[in-house]
Amino acid sequence: MTADYRPIDPRRAERIRGTTAALGGGSIAAGAVLLAVAGILARVLGSSGWFALTVAAEGAAGALAIVHGVVAVRSRRAVSGAGLDQERVNATRRDLLLWWNFLVLTGCLGWFAFAVGLSSAEQPVEPAAMAAALAVPAFVAGYTGYATVRCIRLLRLG
């Protein structure tokens, strides 16, 4: 079976290679930061019920962001010389959307568990922990969503 290559401008091929690598690297870095925040939250919030689910969900979202970044970096393989491999482009677009959707769903689970944990907490939660538990996953979901859209637009066949 031969691959279906679509010719593209060599400058566009270089832009795809450079931009997808940078966007993927950003997703990997954002995922690593979210994993670090989940580790810090585990120490600050403890391992009681809903807060443990928050930490687990945010850790999983961090791991998903790293996988998303690896897929974005590997999307460079869809460009061969001055052509796009249509099968790899379609697979990459599907995988980017899949991993981003899992990341958003996991982030929402973490936010839900955090809200329930706040309502049932016996002691007040520090404002810095609240900000970290809410803002960092939102940033990671937003950035990976941006990276997904940019990669998909760069890999457009038309």
N, C-alpha and C positions, 0 to 999 in steps of 0.2 A: 504494500500500500504506500503510495507516495503522498507526501504532504502537499497541501494546497497553499502555495506561497503567493502573496499579493505584493507586487512591487511597490516600494515607497521611496521617497526622496532620501538620500543618504544622510542629509542634515536631520531629518525627522528621526531616522534610526538612531543617530547619536543622542538626540534629545530624549528619546524613549529610554535608552540605556542609562543615561545619566540621571534623569528625573526619577525613574522607578527605583533605582538604587538608593537615592537620597530619601525618597518617601518611605521605602522599606526600612532603611536605617532609623528613621524617625519613629516608626511604629515599634521597632525593636527596643529603642531607648525608652519610649513611653511605657511599654510593657514592663521593662525592668524597673522603672520608677514606681509603677503601680504595685509590683511585687514587693518592693522595699516598703512602700506605705502599708501594705497589708501586714508585713512583718512587724512594723512599728505599732500598728493598730492592735495586733494580737497581744503585745505587751501592755498597751495602755488600757484597752477595753477588757482584757481578760478573756477567758474562754467560756463565758456563761451563755448558754442557749442561743439566743438570736444574734448576739454579737459574734459568736463563733461562726455562724452562718454568714454574717457580713464579711468577716475576714476571709473565709473560704471562697466566697463568691468574688471578692475583689482579687484574691490571688489567682483564681481561675481566669478572671478577665485579663489580668496581666499576662498570664501564659498564652491566652488566645491572641492578645495584641502582638506578642512575639511571633507566634505562628503566622499571623497576618503579615507581619513585616518580612518574614522569610518568603512567603508567597509573592509579595510585591517585589522583592529583590530577584527572585527566580523568574519573574515575568520578563526579564531581559532575554531569556532563552527563546522567547517568541519572535525575537528579531534576529534574522539570519542574513548577514550581508546588508542588502538594501531591500529586504522583503519581510513580510509578516507571515508566520505560519498560522493559518486560520484555526487549526485544531487547538494549538497551544493558546492562542488568544482567547478563544471561547472557554477553554478550561480555566485559564487564569482569571478571567472575568467572573466566572461562576464561583471559583474558590475564594476570591476576594470578598464577594458579596456574602458567601456562606459564613466565613470566619468573622466578618464584621457583624452580621446578624447574631451569631452566637455571643459575641462580645457584648453587644448591647443588651441582649436578654440576660446575660449573667450579671451585668452591671445593674440592671433593674431589680434583679433578685437581691443583690447586695443592698441597694437603697431601701427596698421593702423591709428586709430583715433589720436594717439599721433603725428604720422608723418604728418598727414594732419593739425592738430592743430599747429604744429611748422611752417609749411609753410604759415599759414594764421595768425600767431600771430602778434599783433601790438607791443608787447614789447618782448625783448629777454627773454628766459627761462633760469633759473639758471642751471649750469652744474650738480649740485647735484640732482636737480629734474629730469633732463634728465637721469642720471645714475639710479636713483631709479625707474623711470617709465619703463626703459628697462631691467635692470639687475635683479631686484627682481622677476618679473614674469618669466623671463627665468630660473632663479635658481629653482623656485617652479615647473615649468613644467618639468625641468630636473630631479629634485629629485623625483617627483611623478611618472615620467616615470621609473626611476630606481626602485622605490618601487613596481611598477606594475610588472615589469619583475621579480624581486626577489620573490615576492609572487606567481606569476604564476609558476615559476620554482620549488618553494618549494612544491606547491600543485599538482605537476605533478603526474598523476596516474601510469605511467609506471615505 
